[in-house]
Amino acid sequence: MYYDDLPIWGFLGKVDKEGKDDPSEYKYYLFRHLHFEIRYNKDRVIEINARTDPSLLVDLTEDKEVDVEFMYSSKWKETDIPFESRMDKYSQSSSMHHHLEIHWFSIINSCVTVLLLTGFLATILMRVLKNDFVKYAHDEETADDQEETGWKYIHGDVFRYPKYKSLFAAALGCGTQLFALAIFIFILSLVGVFYPNNRGALFSALFVIYVLTSGIAGYTATSYYHQLEGTNWVRNLLLTGCLFCGPLFLTFCFLNTVAIAYGATAALPFGTIVVIILIWTLVTSPLLVFGGIAGKNSKAEFQAPCRTTKYPREIPMLPWYRGTLPQMAMAGFLPFSAIYIELYYIFASVWGHKIYTIYSILFIVFIILLIVTAFITVALTYFQLAAEDHEWWWRSFLCGGSTGLFIYSYCLYYYYARSDMSGFMQTSFFFGASRVRWLVVYVKKRCSGAPFEESAFYTIHRFWLVSVDKMDQIGCGKHAPPCVCDSILDDNVV
C-alpha cells in the first residue's frame, strides 16, 4: 500500500501454526485495528508506518461469511527531515553494510569463476589448438598418410546451415531485441531514473523501449535469414513478431482473466488493453517491418572459411554425457551459480517487501553472467566439434540459454520454501510472471550476442586457420582461388 508515494508495509492477519502439523488444523485470523504513525515536516508527509493491534482479531478459519467492523487510528509527529530526503531511508535499505558484504562476496565468487573459465579456455586455445596447428604444419607427410581425426575431420560439415533456419533467425532477432532492452534499462537505472517512489517508471520504460526496439528484432532476424540463404523472409518476419509476443500475450490473457474473476486490482481495465493493442499494431508492427526490409536489403554475407560438402557426414555414437540435456545442465549451472545470490534479492524485491536500488552491482553481475555464458558455451562447442559432432548451431543456443531453466527451478524452490503464498490466484501470478521472466532470460541469453556469436567467431577463426595451413601445405597461396583450395581440402579428406 502507498500513501503520498510512500510505501506502507503491515500485516492484515496471521496464521496460527503453533503445535499443529496438519495444515488443515491451522487457524486464520484477521486484524480489525490498524494504527498509522505519520511523521510530517510542515505540510509535507515524510514517513508513515502501520502497526496492528494483536488483541483485536477475527477468526476466519471456518469458510463462512463474517461481518467485521474495522477500526483505525493515527498519530502525527513532527520531524526535521526535509522533504527532499524522505526517500533516503528506502533507497539505502538495500545498501546497508551487511547487505553490501553479501553482494560483494557474490561478485568476488563470480569473478573467481570467470578467472577459472578464462584459464580453462586459454589452456585449450593456447596449448591444445597450438599443438594441433604445429603438428599439422610441420608433419606434412604424416598428415597426408594418416586420416584426419577430431574437429579437423569435419571441416566440410561444420558450416552446414542449421535446420529450421527461419526459427533460428527469428530467435536471434528476438534475443537481440531483448538484449538491447536490458542494456537500455540498465542505462536508465544507472543514471537514477528508477527510484522507490517512482513506482510505474520501470514498467513504463520496459513497455516503451520494447516497442521502440522492435526494429532491431526485424533487422537482425531477416539479416541472418538472408545470410543463411532463406527465401521466405515475410514468414520469417511474422515468426519474429510472434515468437516472444505470442507466449507473452497468452500468459497476460490468462492472468488478467484470473484477476478479473477474483475481483483483484491487478486486472488491467479494458481501455488500457485497447491502448496496448493499438500501440502494438500502429508502432511495433511497422517498426518490425521496416527493420525487416532493411535487414533483407543489407549486404551482409556469411563467408565460411571452408566449403561445405554436398552430403553431411554421419555423426558417431557419443556417450550419454555428450548429449544435449547433459550439456545444457553443465552450461547452465555455472552461470546460475554466479547470479543466485543476487537472484534472491531480486525475488525478495518483486514478491516481498524489500526495495532493490543497487543497480550498479546488478549491472556488474549481468556482465559477469554474459562472460561466463560465453566462455562455457565456447568450451562446450570445442568439445562437441572434437567429438566430430558438427551440429553445433542449435546446441550453442540451448546451452547458452539453459540458465533460464535453472532460474525457473529456483522459482519452484522460492515458492515452496521461501514464501507463504497459496491459493490459485497467487500461484497463477507467481508462476505466470516467473514463466515470462524465464522466457526473457532464456531467449535473451540464448539468442543474444554472447553465446552464439562467441561460438561462431571461435569456430570460424579456428577453421580459417586450418584452411590457411592446409592451402600452404598443398601449394595454394593466399591469393589462390578459394574454390580450388576447398576442392583439394575435400579430396584429401574423402
C-alpha positions as CSV (number, residue, x, y, z in Angstrom):
1,M,0.0,0.0,0.0
2,Y,1.2,3.6,-0.7
3,Y,0.4,6.9,0.8
4,D,1.7,10.0,-0.9
5,D,4.0,7.7,-2.9
6,L,5.4,6.3,0.4
7,P,5.3,2.5,0.8
8,I,3.4,1.2,3.8
9,W,4.1,-2.4,5.0
10,G,1.9,-4.2,7.5
11,F,0.1,-7.4,8.2
12,L,-3.6,-7.8,7.6
13,G,-3.8,-11.0,9.6
14,K,-1.9,-14.0,10.9
15,V,-1.8,-17.8,10.7
16,D,-1.6,-19.8,13.9
17,K,0.6,-22.9,13.2
18,E,1.8,-23.5,16.7
19,G,1.6,-27.1,17.8
20,K,-0.2,-28.1,14.5
21,D,1.5,-30.3,11.9
22,D,-1.5,-30.7,9.6
23,P,-2.2,-27.6,7.5
24,S,-6.0,-28.3,7.8
25,E,-5.7,-27.5,11.6
26,Y,-4.2,-24.1,11.1
27,K,-6.1,-21.1,12.5
28,Y,-6.6,-18.0,10.4
29,Y,-7.1,-14.6,12.0
30,L,-7.8,-11.1,10.6
31,F,-6.7,-7.9,12.3
32,R,-9.5,-5.4,12.9
33,H,-7.5,-2.4,14.0
34,L,-4.7,-0.6,12.2
35,H,-2.6,2.2,13.8
36,F,-0.8,4.7,11.5
37,E,2.1,6.7,12.7
38,I,2.8,9.6,10.4
39,R,5.7,12.0,10.6
40,Y,5.5,15.3,8.8
41,N,7.5,18.5,8.2
42,K,5.3,21.5,7.8
43,D,2.7,20.5,5.1
44,R,4.7,17.5,3.8
45,V,4.4,13.9,4.8
46,I,7.9,12.5,5.5
47,E,7.3,9.0,6.8
48,I,4.4,6.7,7.6
49,N,4.3,3.4,9.4
50,A,1.5,0.9,10.1
51,R,1.0,-1.3,13.2
52,T,-1.7,-3.7,14.2
53,D,-3.4,-4.5,17.5
54,P,-2.9,-8.2,18.1
55,S,-5.8,-8.2,20.7
56,L,-8.4,-7.3,18.1
57,L,-8.8,-10.4,15.9
58,V,-11.5,-12.1,13.9
59,D,-11.4,-15.8,13.4
60,L,-11.7,-16.7,9.7
61,T,-10.9,-20.4,9.9
62,E,-14.4,-21.5,9.0
63,D,-15.5,-21.0,5.5
64,K,-18.5,-18.7,6.1
65,E,-19.4,-15.1,5.8
66,V,-18.4,-12.9,8.7
67,D,-19.3,-9.3,9.5
68,V,-16.3,-7.4,10.5
69,E,-16.1,-3.8,11.9
70,F,-12.7,-2.3,11.0
71,M,-11.1,0.5,13.0
72,Y,-8.1,2.6,12.5
73,S,-6.2,5.3,14.5
74,S,-3.5,7.7,13.5
75,K,-0.8,9.7,15.3
76,W,1.0,12.6,13.8
77,K,4.5,13.6,14.8
78,E,6.6,16.5,13.6
79,T,10.1,15.8,12.3
80,D,13.1,17.8,11.0
81,I,13.8,15.6,8.0
82,P,13.4,17.6,4.8
83,F,11.0,16.5,2.1
84,E,13.9,16.1,-0.4
85,S,15.5,13.4,1.8
86,R,12.4,11.4,2.7
87,M,13.2,8.6,0.3
88,D,16.7,8.1,1.5
89,K,15.5,5.6,4.1
90,Y,14.1,3.4,1.4
91,S,16.8,3.9,-1.1
92,Q,19.5,3.0,1.4
93,S,17.7,-0.1,2.8
94,S,19.4,-2.4,0.3
95,S,22.8,-0.6,0.7
96,M,23.3,-1.4,4.3
97,H,26.7,-2.7,5.3
98,H,25.8,-6.3,5.9
99,H,23.9,-6.4,2.6
100,L,26.8,-4.9,0.7
101,E,29.1,-7.5,2.1
102,I,26.9,-10.3,0.8
103,H,26.7,-8.6,-2.7
104,W,30.4,-8.1,-2.9
105,F,31.1,-11.7,-1.8
106,S,28.8,-12.8,-4.6
107,I,30.7,-10.7,-7.1
108,I,34.1,-11.9,-5.9
109,N,32.9,-15.5,-6.1
110,S,31.6,-14.8,-9.7
111,C,34.9,-13.2,-10.6
112,V,36.8,-16.3,-9.5
113,T,34.5,-18.4,-11.7
114,V,35.3,-16.1,-14.6
115,L,39.1,-16.4,-14.0
116,L,38.9,-20.2,-13.8
117,L,36.9,-20.3,-17.1
118,T,39.4,-17.9,-18.7
119,G,42.3,-20.1,-17.7
120,F,40.5,-23.1,-18.9
121,L,39.8,-21.6,-22.3
122,A,43.3,-20.2,-22.5
123,T,44.6,-23.7,-21.9
124,I,42.5,-25.1,-24.7
125,L,43.2,-22.3,-27.2
126,M,46.9,-21.7,-26.4
127,R,48.1,-25.3,-25.8
128,V,45.7,-27.9,-27.4
129,L,45.0,-25.9,-30.6
130,K,48.5,-24.6,-30.9
131,N,49.9,-28.1,-30.7
132,D,47.4,-29.2,-33.3
133,F,48.4,-26.4,-35.6
134,V,52.2,-27.0,-35.1
135,K,51.8,-30.7,-35.8
136,Y,49.5,-30.0,-38.7
137,A,52.0,-27.6,-40.3
138,H,55.3,-29.5,-39.7
139,D,54.3,-33.1,-40.2
140,E,53.1,-32.8,-43.8
141,E,54.0,-36.4,-44.8
142,T,52.3,-37.9,-41.8
143,A,49.2,-35.7,-42.3
144,D,49.0,-36.9,-45.9
145,D,49.3,-40.6,-45.0
146,Q,47.0,-40.6,-41.9
147,E,43.3,-40.0,-41.8
148,E,42.3,-36.7,-40.1
149,T,40.5,-37.0,-36.8
150,G,38.7,-34.8,-34.4
151,W,37.5,-31.3,-35.3
152,K,39.7,-31.1,-38.4
153,Y,37.8,-34.1,-39.8
154,I,34.5,-32.3,-40.1
155,H,35.7,-29.0,-41.7
156,G,33.4,-29.7,-44.6
157,D,30.3,-30.0,-42.4
158,V,30.8,-27.6,-39.6
159,F,29.4,-24.6,-41.6
160,R,26.4,-26.5,-42.9
161,Y,23.3,-24.4,-42.3
162,P,21.2,-25.4,-39.3
163,K,17.7,-26.9,-39.6
164,Y,14.7,-24.7,-39.2
165,K,16.6,-21.6,-40.5
166,S,13.5,-19.3,-40.1
167,L,13.0,-20.2,-36.5
168,F,16.8,-19.9,-35.9
169,A,16.9,-16.4,-37.3
170,A,13.7,-15.3,-35.6
171,A,15.1,-16.4,-32.3
172,L,18.2,-14.4,-33.0
173,G,16.1,-11.3,-33.7
174,C,14.0,-11.6,-30.5
175,G,17.1,-12.3,-28.4
176,T,18.9,-9.3,-29.8
177,Q,15.9,-7.1,-29.1
178,L,15.7,-8.3,-25.5
179,F,19.4,-7.8,-25.1
180,A,19.1,-4.2,-26.3
181,L,16.1,-3.8,-24.0
182,A,18.2,-4.9,-21.0
183,I,21.1,-2.6,-21.9
184,F,18.7,0.4,-22.1
185,I,17.1,-0.4,-18.8
186,F,20.4,-0.7,-17.1
187,I,21.5,2.7,-18.5
188,L,18.3,4.3,-17.2
189,S,18.7,2.7,-13.8
190,L,22.4,3.8,-13.5
191,V,21.5,7.4,-14.2
192,G,18.9,7.4,-11.5
193,V,15.6,7.2,-13.4
194,F,14.2,4.4,-11.2
195,Y,13.8,5.3,-7.6
196,P,11.4,3.9,-4.9
197,N,8.7,6.5,-5.1
198,N,8.5,6.3,-8.9
199,R,6.6,3.1,-8.9
200,G,5.4,2.8,-12.5
201,A,8.6,4.1,-14.2
202,L,10.2,0.6,-14.6
203,F,7.2,-1.0,-16.3
204,S,6.6,2.1,-18.4
205,A,10.2,2.0,-19.6
206,L,10.1,-1.7,-20.3
207,F,7.0,-1.3,-22.5
208,V,8.2,1.8,-24.4
209,I,11.7,0.5,-25.0
210,Y,10.3,-2.8,-26.2
211,V,8.1,-1.1,-28.6
212,L,10.8,1.2,-30.0
213,T,13.4,-1.7,-30.3
214,S,11.2,-3.9,-32.4
215,G,13.0,-2.7,-35.5
216,I,16.2,-4.3,-34.1
217,A,14.4,-7.7,-34.0
218,G,13.2,-7.3,-37.6
219,Y,16.6,-6.2,-38.9
220,T,18.6,-8.9,-37.1
221,A,16.2,-11.8,-38.0
222,T,15.9,-11.0,-41.7
223,S,19.6,-10.2,-41.9
224,Y,20.6,-13.6,-40.5
225,Y,17.9,-15.3,-42.5
226,H,19.3,-13.7,-45.7
227,Q,22.8,-14.9,-44.8
228,L,21.5,-18.4,-44.3
229,E,20.1,-18.3,-47.9
230,G,16.5,-18.2,-46.7
231,T,13.9,-17.1,-49.3
232,N,10.6,-16.6,-47.5
233,W,11.6,-13.5,-45.4
234,V,8.0,-12.4,-44.9
235,R,7.2,-15.6,-43.0
236,N,10.4,-15.2,-41.0
237,L,9.3,-11.7,-40.1
238,L,5.9,-12.9,-38.9
239,L,7.6,-15.6,-36.8
240,T,9.9,-13.0,-35.3
241,G,6.9,-10.9,-34.3
242,C,5.1,-13.8,-32.6
243,L,7.9,-15.8,-31.1
244,F,8.1,-13.7,-27.9
245,C,4.9,-11.7,-28.1
246,G,2.7,-14.8,-28.6
247,P,3.6,-16.6,-25.3
248,L,3.6,-13.2,-23.5
249,F,0.1,-12.4,-24.8
250,L,-1.3,-15.8,-23.8
251,T,0.1,-15.5,-20.3
252,F,-1.2,-12.0,-19.9
253,C,-4.7,-13.1,-21.0
254,F,-4.8,-15.9,-18.5
255,L,-3.5,-13.8,-15.6
256,N,-5.8,-10.9,-16.4
257,T,-8.8,-13.3,-16.6
258,V,-7.9,-14.8,-13.2
259,A,-7.6,-11.3,-11.7
260,I,-11.0,-10.3,-13.1
261,A,-12.6,-13.5,-11.7
262,Y,-11.2,-12.8,-8.2
263,G,-12.0,-9.1,-8.4
264,A,-8.4,-8.1,-7.9
265,T,-7.0,-4.6,-8.7
266,A,-4.2,-6.3,-10.6
267,A,-6.5,-6.7,-13.6
268,L,-6.0,-4.2,-16.4
269,P,-9.1,-2.3,-17.5
270,F,-10.4,-2.8,-21.0
271,G,-9.4,0.7,-22.1
272,T,-5.7,0.0,-21.2
273,I,-5.8,-3.2,-23.1
274,V,-7.2,-1.5,-26.2
275,V,-4.4,1.1,-26.0
276,I,-1.7,-1.6,-25.7
277,I,-3.1,-3.4,-28.8
278,L,-3.2,-0.2,-30.8
279,I,0.4,0.6,-29.9
280,W,1.5,-2.9,-30.9
281,T,-0.5,-2.6,-34.2
282,L,0.5,1.0,-35.1
283,V,4.0,1.3,-33.7
284,T,5.6,-2.1,-33.0
285,S,4.5,-3.9,-36.2
286,P,5.6,-1.1,-38.6
287,L,9.0,-0.8,-36.9
288,L,9.4,-4.6,-37.2
289,V,8.6,-4.5,-40.9
290,F,10.9,-1.5,-41.6
291,G,13.7,-3.3,-39.7
292,G,13.0,-6.5,-41.7
293,I,13.2,-4.6,-45.0
294,A,16.5,-3.0,-44.0
295,G,17.8,-6.4,-43.0
296,K,16.7,-8.0,-46.2
297,N,18.5,-5.4,-48.3
298,S,21.6,-5.5,-46.2
299,K,24.9,-6.5,-47.9
300,A,26.0,-8.8,-45.1
301,E,27.0,-12.3,-46.3
302,F,28.0,-15.4,-44.4
303,Q,31.5,-16.3,-45.6
304,A,32.7,-19.6,-44.3
305,P,36.4,-20.4,-44.4
306,C,35.8,-23.9,-45.7
307,R,33.4,-25.1,-48.4
308,T,30.6,-27.3,-47.2
309,T,30.5,-30.8,-48.7
310,K,27.5,-32.0,-50.6
311,Y,26.5,-34.7,-48.2
312,P,26.7,-34.5,-44.4
313,R,28.9,-36.9,-42.5
314,E,27.3,-39.3,-40.1
315,I,27.8,-38.3,-36.5
316,P,29.4,-41.1,-34.5
317,M,27.8,-42.6,-31.5
318,L,28.6,-40.5,-28.4
319,P,28.5,-41.2,-24.7
320,W,25.3,-40.1,-22.9
321,Y,27.1,-37.1,-21.1
322,R,27.7,-35.6,-24.6
323,G,24.0,-35.4,-25.3
324,T,22.1,-32.1,-25.4
325,L,20.4,-32.3,-22.0
326,P,23.6,-33.1,-20.0
327,Q,25.5,-30.4,-21.9
328,M,22.7,-27.9,-21.1
329,A,22.8,-28.9,-17.4
330,M,26.6,-28.2,-17.3
331,A,26.3,-25.0,-19.3
332,G,23.5,-23.6,-17.1
333,F,24.9,-24.4,-13.7
334,L,28.0,-22.2,-13.7
335,P,26.2,-19.0,-14.9
336,F,23.4,-19.7,-12.4
337,S,26.0,-20.1,-9.5
338,A,27.3,-16.7,-10.4
339,I,23.9,-14.9,-10.0
340,Y,21.9,-16.9,-7.5
341,I,22.7,-14.6,-4.5
342,E,21.6,-11.6,-6.5
343,L,18.6,-13.5,-7.7
344,Y,17.4,-13.9,-4.1
345,Y,17.4,-10.2,-3.5
346,I,15.5,-9.6,-6.8
347,F,12.8,-12.1,-5.8
348,A,12.6,-10.6,-2.3
349,S,12.0,-7.2,-4.0
350,V,9.4,-8.5,-6.5
351,W,7.5,-10.8,-4.2
352,G,8.4,-9.4,-0.8
353,H,8.6,-6.1,0.9
354,K,12.2,-5.3,0.1
355,I,13.3,-2.4,-2.1
356,Y,16.2,-3.0,-4.6
357,T,18.3,0.0,-5.5
358,I,21.8,-1.3,-6.0
359,Y,21.6,-1.2,-9.8
360,S,25.4,-0.8,-10.2
361,I,26.0,-4.2,-8.6
362,L,23.2,-5.7,-10.6
363,F,24.9,-4.5,-13.8
364,I,28.2,-6.0,-12.8
365,V,26.5,-9.3,-12.1
366,F,24.8,-9.0,-15.5
367,I,28.2,-8.5,-17.3
368,I,29.7,-11.5,-15.4
369,L,26.7,-13.6,-16.4
370,L,27.3,-12.8,-20.1
371,I,31.1,-13.5,-19.8
372,V,30.5,-16.9,-18.0
373,T,27.8,-17.9,-20.5
374,A,30.0,-17.1,-23.5
375,F,33.1,-18.9,-22.1
376,I,31.2,-22.0,-21.1
377,T,29.4,-22.1,-24.5
378,V,32.7,-21.8,-26.4
379,A,34.3,-24.6,-24.3
380,L,31.3,-26.9,-24.9
381,T,31.4,-26.1,-28.6
382,Y,35.1,-27.1,-28.7
383,F,34.3,-30.5,-27.1
384,Q,31.4,-31.1,-29.4
385,L,33.5,-30.4,-32.5
386,A,36.3,-32.5,-31.1
387,A,33.9,-35.4,-30.9
388,E,33.1,-35.0,-34.6
389,D,29.6,-33.7,-33.9
390,H,29.1,-30.8,-36.4
391,E,25.6,-29.8,-35.5
392,W,26.7,-27.0,-33.1
393,W,24.4,-24.2,-34.1
394,W,21.3,-25.1,-32.1
395,R,23.4,-26.7,-29.3
396,S,25.2,-23.4,-28.7
397,F,21.8,-21.7,-28.3
398,L,20.4,-24.4,-26.0
399,C,23.4,-24.4,-23.8
400,G,23.6,-20.6,-23.7
401,G,20.1,-20.2,-22.5
402,S,19.9,-23.1,-20.1
403,T,20.5,-20.8,-17.2
404,G,16.8,-19.8,-17.6
405,L,15.8,-23.3,-16.7
406,F,17.8,-23.1,-13.5
407,I,16.1,-19.8,-12.7
408,Y,12.7,-21.4,-13.2
409,S,13.7,-24.2,-10.9
410,Y,14.7,-21.6,-8.4
411,C,11.2,-20.2,-8.7
412,L,9.8,-23.5,-7.6
413,Y,12.2,-23.6,-4.6
414,Y,11.3,-20.0,-3.7
415,Y,7.6,-20.6,-3.9
416,Y,7.5,-23.7,-1.7
417,A,10.4,-22.9,0.7
418,R,10.8,-19.2,1.0
419,S,7.2,-17.8,0.5
420,D,3.9,-18.3,2.2
421,M,1.9,-17.9,-0.9
422,S,-1.1,-20.2,-1.5
423,G,-4.3,-20.3,-3.5
424,F,-5.0,-20.4,-7.2
425,M,-4.6,-16.6,-7.8
426,Q,-1.3,-16.2,-6.0
427,T,0.1,-19.4,-7.6
428,S,-1.1,-18.3,-11.1
429,F,0.5,-14.9,-10.8
430,F,3.8,-16.2,-9.3
431,F,4.4,-18.9,-11.9
432,G,2.9,-16.9,-14.8
433,A,5.2,-14.0,-14.1
434,S,8.1,-16.3,-13.5
435,R,7.4,-18.1,-16.8
436,V,7.6,-14.8,-18.6
437,R,10.9,-13.9,-16.8
438,W,12.3,-17.3,-17.6
439,L,11.3,-16.9,-21.3
440,V,13.0,-13.4,-21.3
441,V,16.2,-14.8,-19.8
442,Y,16.3,-17.9,-22.0
443,V,15.6,-16.1,-25.3
444,K,17.9,-13.2,-24.4
445,K,20.8,-15.3,-23.2
446,R,20.4,-18.0,-25.8
447,C,20.0,-15.7,-28.8
448,S,21.9,-12.5,-27.9
449,G,25.4,-11.9,-28.9
450,A,27.1,-13.7,-26.0
451,P,26.8,-17.5,-26.6
452,F,26.2,-17.8,-30.3
453,E,28.4,-15.0,-31.6
454,E,31.3,-16.2,-29.4
455,S,30.9,-19.8,-30.6
456,A,30.5,-18.7,-34.2
457,F,33.6,-16.4,-34.1
458,Y,35.6,-19.1,-32.4
459,T,34.6,-21.8,-34.9
460,I,35.1,-19.7,-38.0
461,H,38.5,-18.4,-36.8
462,R,39.7,-21.9,-36.0
463,F,38.7,-23.5,-39.3
464,W,40.1,-20.5,-41.1
465,L,43.5,-21.2,-39.6
466,V,43.2,-24.8,-40.6
467,S,42.3,-23.8,-44.2
468,V,45.3,-21.5,-44.5
469,D,47.6,-24.2,-43.1
470,K,46.2,-26.8,-45.5
471,M,46.5,-24.5,-48.5
472,D,50.1,-23.6,-47.7
473,Q,50.9,-27.3,-47.5
474,I,49.4,-28.2,-50.8
475,G,50.9,-25.2,-52.6
476,C,47.9,-22.8,-52.7
477,G,49.0,-19.3,-51.8
478,K,46.8,-16.9,-50.0
479,H,45.8,-15.4,-53.4
480,A,44.7,-18.8,-54.8
481,P,41.0,-19.2,-55.8
482,P,39.1,-20.4,-52.7
483,C,37.1,-22.9,-54.7
484,V,40.2,-24.7,-55.9
485,C,41.7,-24.9,-52.4
486,D,38.4,-26.1,-50.9
487,S,38.2,-28.8,-53.5
488,I,41.6,-30.0,-52.6
489,L,40.7,-30.0,-49.0
490,D,37.6,-32.1,-49.7
491,D,39.6,-34.5,-51.8
492,N,42.2,-35.0,-49.1
493,V,39.5,-35.8,-46.6
494,V,37.5,-38.1,-48.9
